[in-house]
Amino acid sequence: MGLLKLGEPLSTFKICSAAYQPMEDGGYRIYTVAQGKPCRFVAIDALTGQMVTSLPLTGSNHSWGICVTSDGSVYVGGDGFLYRYDPRSDTLDHLGQAIDGEIYFWRMAADESGNVYGGTYPGGKVFQYRPADRAFRDYGTLLPGNQYARSMDIGPNGKLYIGTGAMEAAIIELDTATGETIKLPMPEGQEASTFVYDLDVHEDKLFARFTESADLLVYDLTERRWTHRIEQAMGLDVSPPDEDRRVYLFRDQKLHALHLDTFELTPCPLAHDEGAYDFGWIDWPEPGFPGQSLISMYSGGYFIYNPATHSTTHVEVKLDGSPVGIQSIALGGDGKLYLGGYFAGGFASYDPVAGAFSPCERFGQSENLFWFKDRMYLGVYPGARIYQYNPDQPWEHGVNPRLLFSLKRHGQDRPFTFAAAGDRLVIGTIPAYGKLGGAIAFYDPDSDQYECFAEPVPEHSVIALCYTDGLVIGGSSAFGGLGCPPSGKDGTLFVWDGSVKKTVWEGVPVPGEKAVAALAPGENGMIWGMTTGSLFAFNLTERRIERIIDLFPPLNWEGLDLFWRGVYLQYEENTGMLYGNCLEKLFQFNVRTGELQVLAEGGTLFARDSGNGGTIYMVKGTGLYEYRPVPS
């Protein structure tokens, strides 16, 4: 039979940016984008908390940038496309692709003339959109090697300041008229930073938050020097100043006021754990809120804070979630299938007996899920955070699932593969942006401790794992974190011996393939592995490749930016059958007869329930599908 759609289990409301606009009639609007497939542009009446409009951003599944121009128009960036919303007519126009080949937009800004600017990936470029003649201008790559133009703002001198990153953190000053650029000097202590993740300009002060340090530094545009540093700022934005020349930002899960003359930093009585998606100033019509109050949106509502009285109110926004792409699936020992969401996140389960999904819980982006010792483990981006979920207990934010540890301090970002290694869980990772070299980490649930070992294969990520006879067998990818060219070495198979805590053997099973993408233990010490086109058999005892079987055409690696997953394998000993998914081809292969059968096409991910008639689960975008074999 073919694939049967079971439903769209993940739906959530997550934002990454917002803009604020006082209206001519005395009202006040908040504009934001609900992330999903597709994203939805949302306008909210800030005085009532009611949604005014919700419109699809056709063609875009991500949005990080939104700004309001001097004529009241609202511009939104998506997956390489620019959109314009007119609040008078309540219409959203698709303005087209800004730069050919640029598939992702970051933060945006607008100048006094109403021109709009945005930063891009993968070219690390900046574009200008001129509403007067509906034309785009491409300023080109700002800094060769940096694929991200991540943050930006307009200075009082009319120059555009852009925070870039991946290979190195840098700030570029762009003359938007001439196209000339100047790279600002980097502050001391930020040599290890890879991004200027956030950037705001207020008066003649430029605020830049660096990663990995999370330091917020202040650059005086008049004196052309760095003047102050604030440790562990949360981002994403610093507010415009109030009447007393104080700007506001989040640090240590609390709002802080920073005076622009004295740079005295004062905590405010407002706790918050999500950071800021920009700020606005609003006349709030309630007692205790004299003059202007600070307003900022978050995923689920917005807060109003009055600097004079310290009064605070939160307004919940009741909005329907957007469908979320499924990033990870895994079968649990309880018979349920668990699912994690991409970008906007989310977490849910499917009960095949009841034929029903659980409610979608708000959660981060789970790169992979794995059942081990009656618990579900979630590998979450960013920071390679490992969570443990107890399905027998209620879901409770911050409690269940429980954060066990993060591999961020080890330079890791994405936990893409897991395996049971005896009494321990072993995890393979992709490094941070602009870096090569993954890691393997071992977690012991009994002691609640972990060990991390860098680069079992030098300059390679770890994307496949299995375990047998006391040894961890791993598959590597030449691709590291985003924004970094791949290693020159082909995809490698390696053997890790826990007794000596090192790689004791490695080899390239299929020359020319840049990844060993899937592994499955077979019979009699045989390990089955797969690249993007070839199946191979590895004799673990003798440490040699015994068979290579070309099943499908391999990927064309030329010009590819990343490869972290896309191939899955499971071996069934009693039938000698390998089941898997190779680049959206669901297949079975009889290792005894050599017979290959493609069962279905067009789906990603893979989970096979051998105890439920061999039902296989796959994903198409936001939908979960099942394949049920025809009984023989």
N, C-alpha and C positions, 0 to 999 in steps of 0.2 A: 504494500500500500504506500501511498505518498505521505507527505507531511500533513498533520492535522493541527490547526491552530487551536491552542488552549485558552489564549487570552493575552491581555497586556497587563501584567501584574504590578508594574512599577509606575507610580505617578506621584509627583511631589512638586512643591513650589520652592524653587531656589533661585536667588538672584545673585548677580555679580556686579551690578552697577545701578545707579539711580540718578535722576536729575529732578530739580525742584523749580517750580515756576509760579510766582504770584500772578494772578489773572486780573484782567482789566476790570472785571465786575466785582472785585474784592475777594474772590475765591482763591484757592491755592491748589495746585496740582502736584502730584508725585508721578514721575514716569519711571518705569522699570521694565525689565524683561524676565519672564519666567522661562528658565532653561528647559529644553525638551526637544522632542522630534515631532514637529518643528518647535522653535521658540515662539513665545507669544508676547507681543508688546502690550503692556498694561498701563492704563492711566487711572489714577486714584484721586478722588476728592479728599484732600487731606483734612478738611473740616468735619467730614462725616465718616471717613474710613470706607466709603463705598466705591466700588469699581465703576469707573465711568465708561471705559471701553476695553476690549480685549481683542487683538487682531493678530493673525499668524504672520510670522516673519518667514514667508515662503522661501525655501532654499537654505535656511540657516538652522543649525542645531546648537549653536553656541552664540553668546553675545556678552562682551565685556565692556563695550563702550556706548555711551549715550550722552548727548549734550543738547542744550537749548541755545539757539542763536538769537541775535538782536531783534529779529522780526517775529519772534515767538515760535518759530518752527522747531521741531524736535527731530534730531538726527540719531539714528541707531546703526551700529555696526554689527555685522554678522559674520558668516563664513565666506569672507571675501566680498560681500555685498553691502551696499549702503542703502538705508531706507530713510524716508522723510515722513513725519507725521504732522498733519495740519490740525491743531486743536479746534480751529473755527469750523472746519467742514467734517471733522472726525474721520479723516481719510489717511491711509498709509500708502505711500508710493514706493515702489521698488525702483531705485535709481541705477541699478546695475552693478557690475563688477568694477572695482576701482582700478586694480592693476592685474593684468593677466598673470596667472600663476600664483598669486597671493591668495591663500585659501582661508586665512584666519585674521580677524581684526582684534586689536587690543583696545586700549583706552583712546578716548577722543577728546578734542578740544575745538573751540570756535573763537575766531578773532572778532574785533569790533565791527568789521565790515560784513560779518555773517558768513565768512568762509569757514569751512569745516576741515579738520585734520584728523588723521587716524594712523596708527602704527600697525604693521603687518608681520605675518609669519608665512612662509619660511625665508623670505628675502631680507628681513630686517629693514623694511622700507617705510617711508612716510608718504601718504598721499594728501593732496588738497582737493576739495570739491568746491567749485565756485557756483553758487546758485544763480548768479546773474546770467551765465551762459551755459549752465548745466554741464560743466566740463570738469574732468579729473586731470590732475597733474601728478606725475610720479617723480618724487625727489630722489629716487634710487636708494641703494643700500647705504645706510649711514656709516656702518663700521664693518668692513669685510671680516667674515668669520662669525659675527653675531647675527643670528637668524631672527631675533626677537626685538621689535621696537615696542616695548612693553607698556610704558607710561609716558604721559606728556601733559604739558600745560603751557599757556601763553604767558609771557612775561610782560611787565609794564612798558618795556621797550619795543613791544610788538614781535619780539623774537619767539620762536617755538623751542621749548626745551623738552628733550626726549630722553627717557631712561631706556637703555638697551641692555641686552644680556644674552647669556648662554655660555660663550667661551670666556667672556670677561664682563664685569659690570662697568658701564660707561654712561656718561651724560653728554649729549650732543646739543649744541646751540645751533639752530637753523634759522637763517635769514630767509623767510618765506618768499621774499620778492626776488632775490638773486639766486637762491638755492645754495649759497655758501654755508659751510658748516665749520664749527669750532668744537673740538673735544675739550671739555672742562677738565681741569686737573682732578685726580681722584684724592679723596681724603685719606690720611694715614690710618692704618688699621683695617682697611677694607680690601687688602690684596687678595684674600681668599674668596671674596664675594663674587658671585656669578651673574647677579641681576641687580639693576635698579628697578625694583618691583613696583614701587609707588613714587609718584612725583607730583607735587603741587607748588604753585607759585602764588604768594600773597604779598602785595606791595612789592618790595625789592628783595624778598626773602624766598629762596628756593628750598623746599623741603624734599628730601630724597630718602627713601627707606631701602636699605641694602639687604640682600640675602646672600649668604646664609646668616649673617650676623643679626638681622632684624634691627640694626641701629638706624635711627632716624637722624640724619645730619642736615644742618642748615648752612646754606651757601648764600653769602651776601652778594647780590648781583651788581651792586654799586661798587663795593670794595674789591670784588672779584676774588673772594677767599672764603674758605670754610670757617665757620665761627663757633658752632655749638653742636653737641652730640647728645641724643637722648637714647638710652639703651632700651632694648626690648620693646619697641613700639609695635602695635598690632596691625596698623594699616586699616583699610587701603588708602584712606584719605585724611588730610588735615583740613579743618573747616576754614571758610572765610572768616576774617576777624570780626568781633563784635564792636560795639561803640567804644569800649575801653581798650581796644587794640589787643584783645586776647583771641588766640586761635585755639581750637579744641581738637583733641586726638585721643585715641584709646591706647592704654598701656596697662599691663598687668590686669586685664579684664575690668578696667575702670576708666571712665572718662577723666581726662586731665585738661586743665587750662594752661596755656603757655603765653606769657606776655611778650609782645614783640619788641619792647624796649629793654626790659630787664632779663628776659628769658627765664623768669621764675616759673617753675612747673608746679602746679597746684592740683591735687586730686579733687575730683568732684563726687558728690554722693550719688553716682549712677554706675551700677555694675552692668557689664555687658561682655559676652564671650564670643561675639561673631565679628568684631571689627566694624568698620564704617564703610558704607557704600555712598560716599560723598555726604555733604551736609547742605542744608539750606537754613534760612532765617524766616520765621513766620510770626505773624500776630495771632496768638492763640487766644480765642475768646472765652477764657475761663478765669475765675478768680485765682490769684496767686501766680499769674503769668503776665506781669506788666512788661510793656515794651516788646522787644523782639526776643523770641525763644528759638533755640536750636532744634532742628528737626533732622532725623536721619532714618532711612528705611533699612529693614533687615528682612530675612526670609521668614515671613509670618506676620509682619506688622511694622510699626514705626514708633519711635519715641519722640516726645517733646520735652525739652529741658530748658528751664529758665535760669540764666546765670545770676540774676539779682536775688531771687528767692530760693533757688535750688529746688523749686518744685519740679516734679517729673510726672508725666503720664505716658502710658503705653496704649496704643490703639491697635487692636487686632484686626487684621485684614482677612476676610473670609473669601478666599479665591480657590477656584478649582485648580488642582495640580495639572501639570503637563505630562503626557506620556514620556517615559524615560527609557533610553536604550539600555538593554541588558548587557552588563559587562562580564558577569561571572555566574556560573551555575555549579552546584555540587549536590550529590545525593547524601542524605544523612542516614545514620544507622537506624533512625526512627521511621524510615520509609518515605520521608518527605524530600522534596527537592527544594533547595534553597537558592535564592537569586539576589545578586547585588547589581546596583545601577551604575551607569557611566555618567560622569560629570556632575549632574544634579544629584546623583547618588540614589539612595533608597535601598530597602531590604525587605524581602517578603519570602514566603514559602508556598509550595503547592502540595496539597495532599491528593495523591492519585486515587485513593480509595473514595474520598468524598468528592473528588473532582472539583476542588475549591481552592482558591488562593486566600492566604491570610491578608489582613490589612497591610498596606505599605507603610513601613516605618521610615522616618527621616534618618539618614545615615550618610557617611561619606562614600567615596568611590572605591568599591572593593574590586581590586584587580583579580583576586582569586579567592575561592572558598574551599575549605577542606575539613572533612569530618575525621576526628581523632579522639579516641577515648571518651565517647559519649558527649563530645562538645563540638561545636562548629567553630572553626578558626577563620578569621577574616583578615586578609592582607590588604591594607588600605593605603592609597596614595592621597596626599604626598607624605614624605617622611618615612615610608616603609613601616607603617604602624601595624602592629599585630594585636588583634582583639580576640577574646574568647567569649563565645556566646553559649549560654546554657538554655536550651529550648524548653526545659522543664520549669523554668522560672519566667515571670512576666518580663517583657521588654521594658527597660527603664533607662532613659538617657543618662550616660555617665556611670551606670552601675552594671547593667547587663544589655549589651556586651561590655566586658571589662577590658580596658587597655592594659596589655601585658608589658609591652615595650615598643620602642621605636628604634629603627636602625639609621636614623638621620645622622647621628654623630659618626656613623661609620661611612657616610657618604652615599647612602642608599636611599632610593625613592619609591620603587615600585616592586612589591612582592608578587611575582607572577607564577611561582610554582612551589608546591608543597609535596612532601612525601612522609609517610610513617617510617621512622628509622628505629625499630625496636621500641624502647620505652620513650623515645624522644621524637619530636617533630622537627623535620629539616625543611628549611625555607630557602629558596633561591631568588635573587633580586637583580633589578636593573638599577644602575647608579643614578645620581642626580644629574640635572641638566648640565650639558657641556662637559661631561666626564665619561671616561671609559673605565670599565672594571667593576663587575658585580661582586656578589658575595654569597656565601652560604652561612646560615645561622641555625643553631640547634637549640630547641626549647625543651626543657624538662618540666612537665606539669607537676611532678611530685615536689620538686624543690622550688618551682616557680623561678628558675634562673635560665639564662640563655648565654650562649657563646657565639661570637661572630668571627668569621674568617674571610679575609679579603682576597679577591681574585684567585679562586682555585684554578682558573685559566687566565693568565695575564691579559688585561685589556679586553676581556670578554664578559658579557652578561651571562647569568645563569637562568635558563628558561625551561629546562626539563630536568626532572629528578625521579629516581626510583631507588629502591634499597633491597639488597639481598645478601645473605651470608656475611653480615656484619660490615658490608661495604656500601657506600653511597655512589651511585652512578649518575653522572650529570651530563647534560647537553648544554652547549653554550651558543651564544649569538655574537657575531662581530659587532653588533650595534649596541651602543651605550645609551646614555641619557640623550634626550632631545637636544638638538642644536649642536651636536658633535659628530664629526665624520667618523665612519666605522673604522674598526681595526682592519689591518690588511690581511689578517690571518683568517682562514676558513673556519666554518663551524666545527667545533671540537667535542669529542666524547672524552670524558675524564672519569677516573676512579679515585674516590677519596676514602682513605683509611682512617677511621676515627681513632684507632689505637695510637697512631703516630701524628694525627691531626694535620695531614697534608695530602696533596694529590700524589698518588703513587704511580699513575699511568695516565697518558693522554695520547690521543691520535685523531686524525681527520678521516672519518669514515667514507665521506663522499667528496672528493676534491671538487672545488668550484662552488659548492653550496656554502652559504655564509652562516648557516644555523643548523644545529642538531635540535630539532623542534619538539620531539616527543619520544618518550621511552616507556617500555613496559616489560616487566620480568616475564620470561618464558619458562620452558622446562629445561631441566638438567644444566643449570647454570648459564642458559642462553638469555641474552638481553636483546629484545627487539627495539629498534630505534627508527626514526624517520626524519628525513630532511623535508624540503618542500616538494620533493618529487619522488625520492627513492626510499625504499624500505631496506633496512640492513639488519643482519643478525651478528651479534657480538658474543664471542665465547669468552665469558668472564674468567674462567679457569685458566685458559691459555692466553688470554689478553690479545685476541686477534679477531678481525672482521672475517666471518665465514661466508656470508652471502650478501650481495647487493642486488636488489630487485627494483627496476625502474617501473613505478606504477603510474605516475602522472608527469606531465611536463613541469620542470622546475620553474621557480620564479625567475624573472629577468632581474638580476640584481643591479643592473646598471642604473645609477641615479636614484636608487631607493634610499629613503631617509631613515627608515627604521624597520626592524622585524623582531618582534618580541614573542609572538604567538600566532596561532592559526592552524596548528596540527595537533591532533590528539590520538592516543592509542590505548586500547585495552585488549589484553589477551585472555582467552577462555581456554583453559587447559583441556577440559574434557572433549572439546570439539576441534582443538587445534586452530581455532579461528581468531584472527585479529579484527577488531572493530575499531573504526576511527573516523576522523574528519580531517581531510587534507584540503585546506583552502576552499572550503564550502562544498566539498564533495564527501558525502557520507558514504562509507564503503565497508565492505567486509572482505577479508582475504584469508583463504585457507592455506596455511603455511605448509600443509602436507601435500596438497595437490597443486598449489600455485594458482588456484582459481580466484580471480578478482571480480567482485560485483559492486557496482555503484548503486546504492540504494536510493539516494535522493541528492538533490543539488540546491544550492542557494542559501544554505543555513550556516551560521557560525556556532562556535562552542560545541561542547559534547559532554553528555553524561548518559551512561548506560546502566539500567537497572536489571542486572542479570536475574534477580529474584522476582521480577514482575514480567515474565515472558520475554525478557530481552528488550523492553521498551527503551528507546533512545530519545533523549531530549536535545533539541537544538534551538537556535535563536535566529529570528529575522528582525533586525532593528529593535522595536519595542515589544515584539510578540514572542511568546514561548510556543514551541511546536513539539509534537511528539511523532515518532515513527514506531509503529508496531509491526514487527515481522509477521509475515504470513505463515501460519503453522504448516509445517511440512507433513 
